Every structure is written in structure tokens, then in C-alpha cells.
Amino acid sequence: MKKLILDRKKTILGIAAGAIAGWMYWYFIGCSNGSCGISSTWYMSTLYFSIGGGLLAESFSPAKKAEPKN
């Protein structure tokens, strides 16, 4: 478990940063009438931004080389 966390450190940090950014977006900008799909509730905004943050962080990680099969 510890190795998994260390291998995905950038992705986990991206998810956390995205979640914080999503909550801040909802709190400071948000949607006043509740008709916005993403920013109408704090948990939807946090969820979408955390997914985006994780994907963005993962895109900057170097690709792992596959080991040749014998």
C-alpha cells in the first residue's frame, strides 16, 4: 500500500489540489440559482475538479516502460 501511494504521489496531490480548487470555486463563484450542473452544490464541484486535477497531474507523469516478455 505504501509503495502504491509513493508511486502515485503526483496524482494524489493533483486530486487534493483539484478538490480544494473545486470547493473554492463553489464557495467564491458558484451558482446562485442552483441550475448549474457542476457548481450548484459543493460536492459536485469538488468531485469534478478533483477528477480534473488527478487527470491533469497524471498527464505530467512520465510514461512507464513495459518490460519485455521472454
N, C-alpha and C positions, 0 to 999 in steps of 0.2 A: 504494500500500500504506500509506503514511504517513497519507494522508487517511482511509482506512478505519479505521485504528487510532484516529485522533483523533476520528472520528465516533462510534465505539463505545466510548469510554473508560469510561463508566459500566458498560456491560455487561461489559467485560473485567475491571474491578475487582470487579464482583459475582461473576464466575466465580472469580476468585482468592480472594476472601474466603470464598465458599462451599466451595472446595476445602480451605482451611485449617480452616474450621469442621468440615467432614466428617472430616478426618483427626483433629482434636482430639476429636470425638465418638467415633470408633472407639477412639482411644487411652485416653481417660479413662472412657468409659461402656461402649461396645462390647457384645459378646455373648460370654459366657463359654463356651457350649457349641457355638457355630457354627451354630445352627439359624436365626438371624435372617437374613433375606434381604439387608437393606441394611447392617447393621453387623457382619456376620460377618467380612468382610475389609476391609482398609484401602482398597483401590482401588474397591470398590463404594460404600462410604460416601463417599469423596472424589468419585466420579463423580456420585452422586445429589445431594449437597449443592452441587456446582459448577453443575449444571444448574439447581437451585432458586435459587441465588444469581444466576445470569445472568438467569433469568426475572423474579426479583424486581426486579433493577436495571433491566431493560428496561421494566418496568411503570411505573417512575417517570420515564422519559424522556418528554419532550413529543412528541406526535404530529407528524409532518412533514406539511405541507400538500402536496397533489398539485398540480402545475402544470397549468393548463387547456390542453387541446389545441385548436389552431386548425384 
